[in-house]
Amino acid sequence: MLPTQEILCAVKAVRPLPDVAHRVLRIVQNADYAIDDLVSVVRTDPTLVARVLRLCNSARSGLDTEITSILDAIAFLGSRNLVQLVLVTCTAGMFAGTRGSRYSDPTTLWQHSIACAFACQALATRTGEAVAATAFTLGILHDVGKIAMSRVADEGRFLAVLSDSASVAMLDHVALEQRAFGIDHATAAGLVAAAWQLPPTLTGALRSHHDDQVFDGEDALPAILHVADTTVLRAGIGNSFPTATTVLHEAALTRLGLRTRDLEALSDTLSAELAKAADLLNLDLAASR
């Protein structure tokens, strides 16, 4: 079992979000944020500016003009894509410290988190229940608990639970994590988010996105994250327990006014969106940073 104190110690070893990421998060929580405010914040971090420009120029093959400023990047990407690229760049480093294992392979975690980010964004846009940029950020961060758990989790316990066919058949992936480690990734993510002093809405959604008791609340972010995470897992992207039941709580669908066929449409478009994003935002290069 992983006591909370062990997880908290592991949290300290996870590379924290840079200050510029916190400032960007505060700006984009407002759907009507000013582009000038975003540019002024990004410009304060020379390392981030250099990485954004590098990624943009790497993705702009065939264009004659080199991208040399954040304003050029906006002209090339559009403001929404620039926000995505900034957030992806700021969070990519978290995954580098993940201990590779059957439970928490760094590349698999990265792919799942990116897919979940785009699914969250699509759900926020479709339902109008949240700011798209905030939902995107939530998706990227939602597995940060796994990064912390990977540092202290006993791989042997995970493999033992994975090999127990009766448990895998009866329990969903959250319950299997609790059986293997004494804590699940959502609870661990809440601990990380609190340690990082993320906005309360993000911290609450990260902690409770598999808790059906909160889905009928005023804040739609937990329901959005739950539906996005479940959809991505069912699509086979980053599922540590591929043969276990992946529970989609009906309360989350009801909160968002969605039906099963809406999720089928989301799943159908997810692969295309990820392929487009991988090219435009140069996700492979971002991940290597």
Backbone bond lengths (Angstrom), bond angles and torsions (degrees), N, CA, C in turn:
res aa  C-N    CA-C-N  psi(-1)  N-CA   C-N-CA  omega(-1)  CA-C   N-CA-C  phi
1 M - - - 1.462 - - 1.529 109.97 -
2 L 1.306 116.45 146.16 1.460 120.63 179.96 1.527 109.24 -104.83
3 P 1.337 118.78 103.28 1.453 119.36 176.55 1.520 111.06 -64.14
4 T 1.332 115.07 156.16 1.457 120.38 -179.26 1.525 111.42 -55.30
5 Q 1.330 117.04 -37.02 1.457 120.07 -177.85 1.516 111.60 -62.23
6 E 1.337 116.66 -37.59 1.466 119.82 178.00 1.523 110.37 -64.92
7 I 1.321 116.07 -42.59 1.463 120.05 178.83 1.520 110.34 -63.50
8 L 1.324 116.54 -42.04 1.461 119.56 179.97 1.527 110.90 -62.96
9 C 1.329 117.27 -37.35 1.465 120.43 176.21 1.524 110.15 -65.35
10 A 1.343 116.47 -39.24 1.461 120.35 178.79 1.524 110.90 -66.87
11 V 1.339 115.92 -35.05 1.470 120.44 178.88 1.524 110.69 -57.17
12 K 1.329 116.09 -40.39 1.464 120.05 -177.80 1.527 112.24 -63.52
13 A 1.336 115.68 -22.88 1.461 119.90 -178.85 1.523 112.50 -88.54
14 V 1.343 117.47 -11.82 1.461 120.68 178.29 1.520 108.93 -76.79
15 R 1.310 116.08 131.16 1.465 119.84 -179.28 1.527 109.83 -58.01
16 P 1.324 119.61 119.89 1.465 120.68 -175.02 1.524 112.12 -73.82
17 L 1.323 114.73 161.39 1.456 118.99 174.18 1.524 109.01 -67.14
18 P 1.323 117.94 138.01 1.464 119.32 177.28 1.520 110.98 -67.37
19 D 1.323 115.05 158.82 1.472 120.14 -178.70 1.522 111.69 -56.88
20 V 1.338 117.06 -37.47 1.458 119.19 -178.22 1.528 110.73 -63.42
21 A 1.327 117.83 -31.61 1.467 120.42 177.98 1.514 110.64 -66.23
22 H 1.333 117.37 -41.62 1.462 120.35 177.57 1.527 110.69 -61.44
23 R 1.327 115.84 -40.03 1.465 119.68 -179.05 1.525 111.02 -68.91
24 V 1.324 116.80 -39.49 1.468 119.94 176.17 1.520 110.43 -63.62
25 L 1.328 117.38 -41.10 1.459 121.42 178.86 1.523 111.26 -59.28
26 R 1.323 116.70 -41.90 1.460 119.65 179.76 1.521 111.10 -64.07
27 I 1.326 116.85 -37.23 1.465 120.66 -178.97 1.519 111.24 -69.39
28 V 1.336 117.56 -49.37 1.459 120.42 -170.74 1.520 113.15 -78.98
29 Q 1.344 118.41 -5.25 1.462 118.88 172.89 1.519 111.36 -65.98
30 N 1.320 116.33 -19.70 1.463 121.70 174.13 1.521 108.24 -94.88
31 A 1.331 116.50 118.26 1.474 120.71 -177.24 1.523 111.76 -60.83
32 D 1.328 117.51 -24.18 1.469 121.36 -178.17 1.524 112.29 -101.51
33 Y 1.326 115.64 30.82 1.464 118.61 -178.16 1.530 110.61 -61.45
34 A 1.323 115.49 151.13 1.462 121.33 179.36 1.528 109.95 -87.04
35 I 1.321 115.60 133.77 1.469 120.09 179.17 1.527 110.56 -59.54
36 D 1.318 116.78 -37.27 1.469 120.26 179.92 1.524 111.35 -60.04
37 D 1.348 116.49 -36.40 1.469 119.69 178.26 1.526 110.45 -65.12
38 L 1.339 115.95 -41.59 1.459 120.01 179.07 1.524 110.50 -64.06
39 V 1.318 117.11 -46.58 1.461 121.18 -178.88 1.521 110.62 -60.72
40 S 1.336 116.57 -42.76 1.469 119.69 -177.46 1.520 111.69 -63.85
41 V 1.335 117.18 -32.60 1.460 120.46 178.28 1.523 110.64 -74.82
42 V 1.320 117.16 -48.32 1.465 120.77 -177.62 1.521 110.55 -60.27
43 R 1.316 116.60 -38.49 1.466 120.49 -179.06 1.520 113.38 -61.83
44 T 1.340 117.97 -20.97 1.470 120.15 -177.27 1.520 112.54 -75.96
45 D 1.327 117.91 -9.68 1.461 121.04 -178.11 1.526 109.14 -116.49
46 P 1.329 117.86 95.62 1.472 120.52 -176.03 1.526 112.79 -58.77
47 T 1.339 117.42 -36.60 1.462 119.88 179.79 1.519 111.12 -64.19
48 L 1.339 116.37 -43.12 1.466 120.54 178.40 1.517 110.84 -64.90
49 V 1.324 116.82 -43.06 1.462 120.18 178.27 1.526 110.41 -58.53
50 A 1.329 116.32 -45.93 1.466 120.26 -179.22 1.524 111.03 -61.56
51 R 1.327 117.45 -41.66 1.459 120.43 -179.78 1.522 111.73 -67.49
52 V 1.339 116.31 -42.48 1.471 119.74 179.08 1.520 110.59 -61.32
53 L 1.324 116.70 -45.16 1.466 120.33 -179.64 1.531 110.68 -65.76
54 R 1.324 116.31 -39.05 1.460 119.48 177.84 1.530 110.80 -61.86
55 L 1.316 115.97 -45.36 1.462 120.16 -179.63 1.524 111.23 -64.60
56 C 1.332 116.30 -42.55 1.469 119.98 179.09 1.519 111.28 -62.08
57 N 1.316 116.89 -47.43 1.465 120.11 -178.40 1.517 111.81 -67.25
58 S 1.317 117.55 -31.14 1.455 120.17 176.49 1.523 111.23 -68.61
59 A 1.345 116.42 -29.46 1.468 120.84 -177.82 1.524 113.12 -91.31
60 R 1.342 117.81 -4.83 1.464 119.87 -171.08 1.525 112.46 -101.31
61 S 1.309 118.14 30.40 1.464 120.62 -178.96 1.523 110.25 -55.10
62 G 1.292 116.40 134.93 1.455 121.22 179.50 1.517 113.79 99.25
63 L 1.348 116.91 -13.70 1.462 119.84 178.33 1.522 109.50 -89.69
64 D 1.331 115.31 149.05 1.461 120.12 -175.86 1.524 112.74 -85.82
65 T 1.338 117.13 -30.53 1.454 120.49 -172.50 1.516 111.06 -98.73
66 E 1.321 116.64 129.84 1.451 120.71 178.38 1.526 110.02 -74.34
67 I 1.326 116.22 143.29 1.458 121.59 177.76 1.522 107.59 -88.11
68 T 1.338 115.79 116.90 1.461 119.98 -171.47 1.526 113.90 -121.45
69 S 1.327 118.39 0.09 1.454 120.59 -179.29 1.527 109.71 -149.75
70 I 1.332 115.66 165.11 1.459 119.98 177.16 1.526 110.71 -63.22
71 L 1.323 117.34 -34.20 1.473 120.27 176.50 1.532 110.37 -64.16
72 D 1.339 116.50 -39.34 1.470 119.83 174.59 1.527 110.59 -62.61
73 A 1.334 115.68 -38.87 1.463 119.75 179.74 1.519 111.20 -63.67
74 I 1.342 116.86 -39.43 1.464 120.43 176.89 1.521 110.27 -63.39
75 A 1.340 116.24 -42.68 1.464 119.89 179.59 1.525 110.99 -62.54
76 F 1.333 116.44 -34.99 1.462 120.83 -178.64 1.530 111.81 -79.51
77 L 1.329 116.37 -46.10 1.456 120.87 -173.06 1.519 114.13 -92.16
78 G 1.346 116.22 -33.12 1.455 120.20 -165.21 1.517 108.29 91.61
79 S 1.326 117.39 152.73 1.467 120.41 -173.38 1.524 112.28 -64.75
80 R 1.345 118.24 -39.53 1.461 119.12 -178.22 1.522 110.96 -65.15
81 N 1.323 117.29 -42.14 1.464 120.50 179.05 1.524 111.66 -68.18
82 L 1.341 116.44 -32.38 1.465 118.31 176.27 1.522 110.02 -64.52
83 V 1.329 117.13 -43.19 1.470 120.46 177.23 1.523 109.81 -58.49
84 Q 1.324 116.65 -45.25 1.464 120.15 178.72 1.519 111.09 -59.34
85 L 1.327 116.62 -45.42 1.459 120.42 -177.78 1.525 111.19 -64.86
86 V 1.327 116.74 -40.73 1.465 119.99 177.92 1.527 110.39 -61.76
87 L 1.332 116.80 -46.21 1.459 120.38 -178.04 1.527 111.58 -67.80
88 V 1.333 116.48 -39.58 1.459 120.18 176.91 1.527 110.38 -62.64
89 T 1.322 116.72 -44.34 1.459 121.39 -179.03 1.523 111.55 -64.19
90 C 1.349 116.04 -40.42 1.465 120.27 -178.45 1.527 112.43 -70.08
91 T 1.320 117.26 -28.46 1.464 119.75 -175.54 1.519 113.54 -98.43
92 A 1.329 117.88 -15.33 1.469 120.25 -174.62 1.520 112.45 -58.45
93 G 1.325 117.05 -36.22 1.457 120.45 -177.14 1.515 113.88 -63.42
94 M 1.347 117.28 -23.07 1.467 119.73 -179.90 1.519 111.28 -59.01
95 F 1.325 116.13 -38.04 1.458 120.48 -172.31 1.529 112.55 -76.22
96 A 1.330 116.36 -18.41 1.465 119.78 -176.72 1.522 111.95 -64.24
97 G 1.342 116.76 -28.40 1.461 119.58 -177.37 1.507 114.16 -91.03
98 T 1.325 117.32 5.82 1.454 120.02 -179.07 1.520 110.54 -72.74
99 R 1.316 116.52 132.60 1.461 120.49 177.75 1.525 108.88 -75.55
100 G 1.314 117.16 120.47 1.455 120.65 -177.77 1.521 111.98 -64.69
101 S 1.327 116.28 131.51 1.452 121.39 179.36 1.525 108.55 -162.40
102 R 1.330 115.88 175.57 1.456 119.66 175.65 1.526 110.69 -63.36
103 Y 1.314 116.15 -30.20 1.466 120.29 -178.14 1.525 112.61 -82.04
104 S 1.319 117.20 -38.73 1.465 119.46 -169.82 1.520 111.92 -138.78
105 D 1.311 117.45 63.07 1.462 121.13 175.33 1.533 109.23 -68.80
106 P 1.340 119.53 128.34 1.466 121.57 -175.14 1.526 113.64 -56.85
107 T 1.333 117.93 -44.78 1.464 120.71 -179.02 1.519 111.04 -64.91
108 T 1.324 116.40 -41.34 1.459 120.48 179.84 1.521 110.83 -65.89
109 L 1.335 117.37 -41.22 1.465 120.97 177.23 1.521 111.10 -61.57
110 W 1.332 115.44 -42.93 1.469 120.48 179.60 1.525 110.45 -61.59
111 Q 1.315 117.25 -47.54 1.463 121.26 -179.33 1.521 111.41 -62.33
112 H 1.325 116.05 -42.53 1.464 119.47 179.82 1.523 111.07 -65.43
113 S 1.332 116.78 -42.51 1.468 120.25 -178.29 1.520 111.63 -65.37
114 I 1.323 117.43 -41.08 1.464 120.49 178.03 1.522 110.26 -64.71
115 A 1.338 117.16 -44.49 1.466 120.39 178.79 1.516 110.40 -61.19
116 C 1.319 116.64 -41.27 1.454 120.50 179.50 1.527 111.24 -66.15
117 A 1.325 116.71 -36.30 1.463 120.30 178.31 1.528 111.15 -60.87
118 F 1.323 116.35 -45.54 1.461 119.04 179.99 1.522 111.76 -69.98
119 A 1.330 117.25 -33.96 1.458 119.96 176.23 1.526 110.47 -66.40
120 C 1.329 117.35 -41.95 1.466 121.01 176.76 1.526 111.10 -60.91
121 Q 1.321 115.94 -44.37 1.463 120.30 179.23 1.518 110.85 -61.05
122 A 1.333 116.84 -43.71 1.462 120.62 -179.58 1.525 111.12 -63.49
123 L 1.333 116.82 -41.03 1.459 120.39 179.33 1.522 111.43 -67.73
124 A 1.328 117.07 -40.18 1.465 120.20 178.59 1.521 110.56 -63.23
125 T 1.325 116.30 -41.78 1.464 120.67 179.75 1.527 110.87 -67.72
126 R 1.332 116.76 -43.20 1.457 120.93 -177.44 1.529 112.33 -66.17
127 T 1.337 116.08 -42.45 1.455 119.79 -175.01 1.527 113.36 -89.34
128 G 1.340 117.07 -21.27 1.460 119.94 -176.20 1.514 112.84 70.19
129 E 1.333 117.13 17.87 1.465 121.45 -173.57 1.530 113.35 -93.66
130 A 1.318 117.90 -6.07 1.463 119.96 -178.61 1.517 109.38 -158.55
131 V 1.330 116.06 160.79 1.458 121.85 175.22 1.528 107.92 -71.45
132 A 1.323 116.34 129.72 1.466 120.81 -173.91 1.527 112.19 -58.35
133 A 1.324 117.18 -42.25 1.467 120.18 -178.11 1.525 111.56 -66.21
134 T 1.339 116.81 -36.55 1.457 120.46 177.12 1.525 110.52 -66.03
135 A 1.336 116.09 -43.12 1.461 120.56 178.87 1.522 110.65 -63.86
136 F 1.323 117.17 -40.32 1.468 121.50 177.65 1.525 110.39 -59.33
137 T 1.331 116.34 -45.90 1.458 121.16 179.64 1.525 111.23 -61.68
138 L 1.310 115.63 -42.12 1.464 121.03 179.54 1.527 110.57 -58.41
139 G 1.323 116.11 -42.56 1.460 119.57 179.33 1.515 112.85 -63.43
140 I 1.323 116.95 -41.16 1.469 120.38 179.18 1.534 111.04 -63.55
141 L 1.325 116.29 -38.36 1.461 120.66 -173.07 1.523 113.83 -87.39
142 H 1.330 118.80 -10.73 1.462 119.47 -164.47 1.527 113.79 -65.30
143 D 1.331 118.96 -23.59 1.462 120.81 179.88 1.518 113.02 -99.90
144 V 1.324 116.68 17.18 1.468 118.88 -179.81 1.525 110.28 -63.76
145 G 1.337 117.05 -24.47 1.454 119.96 175.73 1.515 111.79 -63.16
146 K 1.328 116.56 -36.07 1.464 120.24 178.24 1.524 111.21 -66.18
147 I 1.324 116.27 -32.96 1.469 119.36 178.40 1.520 109.61 -63.40
148 A 1.340 116.37 -44.22 1.462 120.21 177.90 1.520 110.82 -66.51
149 M 1.329 116.84 -44.37 1.464 120.55 -178.29 1.526 111.79 -63.12
150 S 1.339 116.13 -33.86 1.466 119.26 -177.59 1.521 112.19 -62.30
151 R 1.331 117.13 -23.43 1.463 120.73 -176.79 1.523 112.46 -78.11
152 V 1.319 117.00 -23.73 1.465 119.43 -174.41 1.527 113.00 -126.22
153 A 1.343 117.11 -7.70 1.462 119.80 -176.43 1.525 111.32 -71.48
154 D 1.315 115.43 145.13 1.461 122.56 176.36 1.525 108.39 -86.41
155 E 1.317 115.97 109.61 1.462 120.38 -178.13 1.530 111.37 -59.97
156 G 1.335 115.65 -32.48 1.454 119.26 -179.93 1.517 112.10 -62.33
157 R 1.338 116.49 -40.24 1.471 120.17 178.37 1.520 110.88 -64.29
158 F 1.332 115.95 -40.59 1.467 119.66 178.25 1.523 110.71 -61.69
159 L 1.328 116.63 -46.48 1.461 120.34 -178.39 1.525 111.00 -65.62
160 A 1.337 116.34 -34.14 1.459 119.35 178.13 1.523 111.15 -65.67
161 V 1.320 116.47 -43.10 1.467 120.14 177.82 1.520 110.21 -66.30
162 L 1.341 115.78 -40.36 1.461 120.31 -179.51 1.525 111.40 -62.39
163 S 1.311 116.97 -32.97 1.466 120.90 -177.66 1.529 112.95 -84.72
164 D 1.332 116.61 -8.16 1.465 121.03 179.46 1.528 108.41 -85.15
165 S 1.307 116.84 92.84 1.467 121.64 -173.17 1.515 112.09 -60.25
166 A 1.338 117.52 -33.65 1.464 120.19 -179.64 1.526 110.83 -65.53
167 S 1.342 116.91 -44.19 1.464 120.62 178.64 1.522 111.30 -65.19
168 V 1.330 116.02 -44.10 1.464 120.06 -178.90 1.523 111.04 -62.46
169 A 1.327 116.42 -35.01 1.463 120.23 -179.91 1.516 112.18 -72.94
170 M 1.331 117.59 -29.49 1.463 121.39 -173.33 1.525 113.84 -95.22
171 L 1.331 117.54 -29.72 1.457 121.33 -170.47 1.522 111.76 -109.65
172 D 1.337 116.17 150.96 1.457 119.02 174.33 1.521 109.29 -84.34
173 H 1.347 116.24 177.18 1.466 119.10 -172.24 1.522 112.35 -67.08
174 V 1.325 118.62 -29.81 1.464 120.98 178.32 1.529 110.02 -68.55
175 A 1.330 116.75 -45.70 1.464 120.66 178.81 1.522 111.28 -64.65
176 L 1.324 117.60 -34.14 1.462 120.81 178.16 1.530 111.05 -67.23
177 E 1.330 116.93 -38.60 1.469 119.83 174.95 1.526 110.17 -61.65
178 Q 1.330 116.00 -44.02 1.464 119.44 -179.70 1.522 110.93 -62.77
179 R 1.334 117.29 -37.35 1.459 120.36 179.01 1.524 110.83 -69.44
180 A 1.331 117.23 -39.26 1.462 120.36 -177.08 1.526 112.86 -76.37
181 F 1.344 116.71 -37.97 1.458 119.79 -169.58 1.528 114.65 -122.26
182 G 1.349 117.26 -10.90 1.449 119.60 -176.94 1.515 113.41 81.43
183 I 1.326 117.16 4.58 1.469 122.73 179.29 1.520 107.22 -157.91
184 D 1.326 117.38 152.11 1.461 120.14 177.77 1.522 109.72 -109.59
185 H 1.344 115.63 168.15 1.466 119.85 -172.51 1.524 112.79 -65.49
186 A 1.337 117.77 -29.59 1.465 120.05 -179.67 1.524 110.85 -70.29
187 T 1.311 116.79 -45.22 1.470 120.53 177.20 1.529 110.48 -61.28
188 A 1.335 116.04 -43.41 1.463 119.95 178.70 1.524 111.16 -64.02
189 A 1.338 117.22 -38.61 1.469 120.45 178.46 1.519 110.87 -62.91
190 G 1.331 116.63 -37.02 1.458 119.74 176.96 1.518 112.07 -62.51
191 L 1.341 116.71 -38.06 1.460 120.74 177.30 1.527 111.16 -65.07
192 V 1.341 115.94 -43.13 1.466 119.68 178.56 1.523 110.63 -62.97
193 A 1.336 116.29 -47.17 1.464 121.02 -177.61 1.520 111.40 -61.56
194 A 1.325 116.94 -39.94 1.461 120.14 178.17 1.528 110.45 -65.90
195 A 1.335 116.67 -40.62 1.466 120.24 178.67 1.520 111.12 -63.84
196 W 1.324 116.46 -34.21 1.462 121.19 179.30 1.530 112.68 -83.23
197 Q 1.321 117.00 -5.95 1.464 122.65 -178.80 1.528 111.58 58.32
198 L 1.337 115.02 44.29 1.461 119.73 174.06 1.526 109.44 -69.45
199 P 1.345 117.18 161.07 1.471 119.31 177.93 1.527 110.99 -54.30
200 P 1.342 117.63 142.72 1.470 121.07 -176.51 1.526 113.92 -54.81
201 T 1.339 117.57 -35.57 1.468 119.01 -179.62 1.526 111.29 -64.08
202 L 1.330 116.86 -39.50 1.459 120.45 177.77 1.530 110.86 -69.76
203 T 1.321 116.19 -44.44 1.464 119.96 -179.63 1.522 110.95 -60.20
204 G 1.334 116.51 -44.71 1.458 120.63 -179.29 1.515 112.14 -63.71
205 A 1.329 117.04 -41.87 1.467 120.59 -179.42 1.521 111.36 -68.16
206 L 1.320 117.34 -39.73 1.464 120.68 178.07 1.527 110.92 -62.43
207 R 1.319 115.80 -42.24 1.462 120.96 -176.61 1.534 112.64 -71.48
208 S 1.327 117.52 -31.46 1.470 120.15 -167.70 1.523 114.31 -117.79
209 H 1.346 118.48 17.97 1.459 117.48 -172.05 1.529 114.52 -76.22
210 H 1.338 116.91 0.64 1.469 119.95 170.35 1.530 111.28 -121.04
211 D 1.326 116.51 17.63 1.463 122.34 -178.76 1.522 109.30 -105.51
212 D 1.329 116.93 104.36 1.467 119.87 -174.88 1.525 112.89 -68.65
213 Q 1.341 117.29 -8.18 1.458 120.14 178.98 1.530 112.55 -74.28
214 V 1.327 117.72 -16.32 1.465 120.17 -175.64 1.528 112.81 -105.50
215 F 1.330 118.16 -7.15 1.461 119.84 -171.12 1.530 113.89 -68.95
216 D 1.316 117.55 -22.04 1.458 118.42 179.88 1.520 112.43 -92.56
217 G 1.319 116.53 12.40 1.461 120.68 178.87 1.519 112.30 -77.57
218 E 1.308 115.33 178.19 1.470 120.99 -177.17 1.530 111.85 -66.75
219 D 1.324 117.26 -36.74 1.464 121.36 -177.99 1.528 109.82 -82.67
220 A 1.332 116.80 123.74 1.468 121.19 -177.84 1.519 113.14 -86.66
221 L 1.334 118.39 -8.64 1.465 119.82 -174.67 1.530 113.94 -59.70
222 P 1.344 120.32 -41.72 1.473 117.99 177.58 1.529 112.53 -59.36
223 A 1.330 117.02 -40.92 1.467 120.50 179.69 1.524 110.74 -67.41
224 I 1.326 117.22 -41.02 1.467 120.83 178.52 1.519 110.30 -60.72
225 L 1.328 116.46 -46.89 1.459 119.81 -178.69 1.530 111.14 -66.05
226 H 1.316 116.64 -39.72 1.467 119.36 179.35 1.526 111.39 -61.96
227 V 1.317 116.90 -47.42 1.466 120.55 -178.87 1.526 110.26 -65.04
228 A 1.339 117.25 -42.66 1.468 120.55 180.00 1.524 110.88 -64.06
229 D 1.328 117.06 -47.86 1.459 121.58 -178.63 1.528 110.68 -60.32
230 T 1.323 116.55 -45.59 1.460 120.84 -179.11 1.523 111.24 -64.78
231 T 1.319 116.71 -41.49 1.467 120.70 179.59 1.521 111.04 -62.10
232 V 1.334 116.80 -43.17 1.460 120.97 -179.49 1.530 110.65 -67.46
233 L 1.325 117.27 -41.06 1.462 120.53 177.81 1.527 110.50 -62.27
234 R 1.322 116.55 -42.45 1.463 120.08 180.00 1.521 111.73 -67.57
235 A 1.326 115.91 -23.56 1.459 119.89 176.24 1.533 111.32 -78.96
236 G 1.328 116.83 -3.17 1.462 121.21 177.02 1.512 114.26 85.39
237 I 1.326 117.10 17.31 1.459 120.92 -178.26 1.528 108.98 -100.18
238 G 1.336 116.44 103.67 1.454 120.77 173.08 1.510 115.68 76.08
239 N 1.319 118.53 34.54 1.462 121.10 179.74 1.522 109.94 -94.74
240 S 1.344 116.77 113.25 1.465 121.15 -179.42 1.521 112.19 -71.04
241 F 1.334 116.54 -22.21 1.463 121.68 179.75 1.533 108.73 -123.10
242 P 1.328 117.98 70.11 1.473 121.08 -170.54 1.520 114.44 -62.90
243 T 1.328 118.64 -23.57 1.461 119.86 -178.92 1.525 112.52 -96.98
244 A 1.323 118.02 -2.33 1.464 121.49 179.91 1.526 110.41 -84.41
245 T 1.321 115.22 162.70 1.458 120.81 176.18 1.526 109.58 -71.07
246 T 1.314 116.16 133.93 1.462 121.20 174.51 1.523 107.46 -106.87
247 V 1.304 116.14 104.82 1.466 121.49 -170.98 1.523 110.62 -81.82
248 L 1.319 115.63 126.53 1.460 121.45 172.21 1.523 107.20 -108.05
249 H 1.311 116.15 112.50 1.460 120.21 -176.23 1.535 110.81 -73.64
250 E 1.301 114.80 127.10 1.463 120.33 -179.04 1.522 111.57 -60.08
251 A 1.330 116.07 -30.97 1.466 120.01 -179.46 1.524 111.61 -60.93
252 A 1.329 117.02 -33.00 1.473 120.07 178.88 1.521 110.64 -68.90
253 L 1.333 116.63 -43.21 1.462 120.02 177.22 1.523 110.80 -62.09
254 T 1.322 116.62 -43.97 1.462 120.89 179.66 1.519 110.79 -61.01
255 R 1.338 116.76 -43.58 1.476 120.55 -179.74 1.519 111.17 -59.27
256 L 1.327 116.90 -34.48 1.466 120.99 -176.94 1.524 112.88 -95.10
257 G 1.326 117.08 -2.66 1.459 120.51 -179.51 1.517 112.89 67.87
258 L 1.333 116.34 36.02 1.466 121.33 -176.58 1.523 110.53 -109.71
259 R 1.331 114.28 158.96 1.459 122.05 173.63 1.523 108.99 -124.22
260 T 1.325 115.09 170.04 1.464 119.86 -176.80 1.518 111.75 -56.79
261 R 1.318 117.66 -39.88 1.464 119.73 -177.89 1.530 111.60 -65.41
262 D 1.338 117.12 -26.80 1.468 119.65 175.55 1.529 110.54 -65.08
263 L 1.327 116.48 -37.39 1.454 120.54 178.89 1.517 111.34 -70.54
264 E 1.317 116.37 -34.93 1.460 119.92 176.65 1.523 110.15 -61.87
265 A 1.334 116.15 -40.80 1.467 120.39 178.05 1.527 110.42 -66.12
266 L 1.345 116.20 -39.57 1.469 120.26 178.44 1.513 110.49 -62.56
267 S 1.316 116.92 -44.90 1.465 121.30 -179.60 1.523 111.55 -64.73
268 D 1.337 116.14 -37.77 1.463 120.28 -178.49 1.527 111.91 -64.73
269 T 1.332 116.54 -34.99 1.465 119.78 -176.44 1.527 113.22 -90.84
270 L 1.340 117.23 -11.55 1.457 120.11 -173.04 1.528 112.19 -63.59
271 S 1.312 117.68 -44.95 1.468 121.02 -178.73 1.518 111.50 -60.44
272 A 1.331 116.06 -43.35 1.466 120.06 179.74 1.526 110.99 -64.33
273 E 1.341 116.24 -41.44 1.461 119.97 179.64 1.524 111.02 -65.01
274 L 1.319 116.31 -39.68 1.464 119.46 179.94 1.525 111.52 -66.86
275 A 1.323 116.17 -39.24 1.463 119.65 178.53 1.523 110.43 -63.91
276 K 1.324 116.28 -42.78 1.464 121.01 178.61 1.521 110.87 -64.00
277 A 1.330 116.58 -43.26 1.460 120.92 -179.00 1.519 111.12 -67.17
278 A 1.326 116.92 -39.43 1.457 120.43 -179.71 1.518 110.97 -59.10
279 D 1.321 116.26 -36.54 1.461 120.77 179.90 1.526 110.79 -77.68
280 L 1.342 116.65 -47.85 1.462 120.89 -174.88 1.522 112.16 -70.23
281 L 1.347 115.91 -43.42 1.449 120.27 -175.87 1.527 112.95 -96.11
282 N 1.332 116.05 -2.32 1.461 120.67 176.17 1.529 110.46 55.20
283 L 1.342 115.83 54.38 1.450 121.39 -172.59 1.522 113.05 -62.63
284 D 1.320 117.59 -35.02 1.461 119.23 -179.65 1.523 111.81 -62.88
285 L 1.329 116.30 -41.73 1.456 119.90 178.59 1.517 110.50 -70.34
286 A 1.337 117.56 -38.22 1.457 120.85 177.86 1.510 110.54 -60.12
287 A 1.325 116.07 -41.05 1.463 120.71 -178.42 1.524 111.22 -64.17
288 S 1.310 117.42 -30.41 1.464 120.43 -178.21 1.513 112.50 -75.87
289 R 1.304 117.44 -6.75 1.464 120.87 -179.74 1.505 111.53 -91.61
